[in-house]
Amino acid sequence: MDNNTLTDMDTGEQSTQFLTFIMADEEYGVEILDVQEIRGWEACTEIPNMPEYVKGVINLRGTIVPIVDLRQKFGLNNIEYSATTVVIVVKVLVEDKSKVMGLVVDAVSDVHTINHSDINLPPQLGPDSGPSVIRGLVSIKAKMVVLLSSNLLLDLEQFQSIDQINAHQAQQPKVVNE
């Protein structure tokens, strides 16, 4: 059993908590323990030669964090960011390294405790559909929620240049105001 799993002492049923959010009137979720913080939308610094869905980077307490617009990554219609637009900062372990990224979504919805037995596997769309970012599907209050795998959302090839920025920043001498 991993640290993200809760077990009901009466039934022995295992469950995990998910933060759900809205995009294009659909509800999605990521594991709550992957969420570092939720921030309001703020402008970020653009990085050249990144895919369109990578909006840029922000400096979050000394860490350069790539900001990914999930609407664009998933091929949904673009909308203008509003007061409800948020960035969900997630921290995941990829190849034994901790990676942080921000996910731009329309709005945060709720936190749900979901029994593992209630999670349905995503449909297989063919033998060469590749790894999916979808962990599973669950019905909550008669609405289908798409559960995402945070670590599969992180495209390592496209974030190598961001890692290089972090490495360069770590080598820079710190300016101390006296």
Secondary structure as the mmCIF struct_conf table of DSSP 4:
data_model
#
loop_
_struct_conf.conf_type_id
_struct_conf.id
_struct_conf.beg_label_comp_id
_struct_conf.beg_label_asym_id
_struct_conf.beg_label_seq_id
_struct_conf.end_label_comp_id
_struct_conf.end_label_asym_id
_struct_conf.end_label_seq_id
TURN_TY1_P TURN_TY1_P1 ASN A 3 ASN A 4
STRN STRN1 LEU A 6 THR A 7
TURN_TY1_P TURN_TY1_P2 MET A 9 THR A 11
STRN STRN2 GLN A 14 MET A 23
TURN_TY1_P TURN_TY1_P3 ALA A 24 ASP A 25
STRN STRN3 GLU A 26 GLU A 31
HELX_RH_3T_P HELX_RH_3T_P1 ILE A 32 ASP A 34
STRN STRN4 VAL A 35 GLY A 40
STRN STRN5 THR A 45 THR A 45
TURN_TY1_P TURN_TY1_P4 PRO A 48 ASN A 49
TURN_TY1_P TURN_TY1_P5 GLU A 52 TYR A 53
STRN STRN6 VAL A 54 LEU A 60
TURN_TY1_P TURN_TY1_P6 ARG A 61 GLY A 62
STRN STRN7 THR A 63 ASP A 69
HELX_RH_AL_P HELX_RH_AL_P1 LEU A 70 LYS A 73
TURN_TY1_P TURN_TY1_P7 PHE A 74 GLY A 75
HELX_LH_PP_P HELX_LH_PP_P1 LEU A 76 ASN A 78
TURN_TY1_P TURN_TY1_P8 ALA A 83 THR A 84
STRN STRN8 VAL A 86 VAL A 94
TURN_TY1_P TURN_TY1_P9 GLU A 95 ASP A 96
STRN STRN9 LYS A 97 VAL A 105
BEND BEND1 ASP A 106 ASP A 106
STRN STRN10 ALA A 107 ASN A 115
HELX_RH_3T_P HELX_RH_3T_P2 HIS A 116 ASP A 118
HELX_LH_PP_P HELX_LH_PP_P2 ILE A 119 ILE A 119
STRN STRN11 ASN A 120 ASN A 120
HELX_LH_PP_P HELX_LH_PP_P3 LEU A 121 GLN A 124
TURN_TY1_P TURN_TY1_P10 PRO A 127 ASP A 128
BEND BEND2 VAL A 133 VAL A 133
STRN STRN12 ILE A 134 ILE A 140
TURN_TY1_P TURN_TY1_P11 LYS A 141 ALA A 142
STRN STRN13 LYS A 143 LEU A 148
HELX_RH_AL_P HELX_RH_AL_P2 SER A 150 LEU A 153
TURN_TY1_P TURN_TY1_P12 LEU A 156 LEU A 156
HELX_RH_3T_P HELX_RH_3T_P3 GLU A 157 PHE A 159
HELX_RH_AL_P HELX_RH_AL_P3 GLN A 160 GLN A 171
BEND BEND3 GLN A 172 GLN A 172
HELX_LH_PP_P HELX_LH_PP_P4 PRO A 173 VAL A 175
#
